[in-house]
Amino acid sequence: MGKKIALNVFYNLGLIVSIFGIVWGYNNTKYLAIALFVATAAFFLYLKLKLVKEMRENLKRK
């Protein structure tokens, strides 16, 4: 359970850094950086949703 919480915190931090990176890229007109940050944000969001789904299934079984 502790590992899952640590993963969730890591995914949240990844999303926050990606959002700040998107804003930075927009302000500095770095469109390649924006595309990379959008891709990493989507990846972290996918992993977070997968983790939440797994945790819900585990809680229903118990």
Salt bridges, closest charged atoms under 4 A:
GLU54 OE2 - LYS4 NZ 2.26
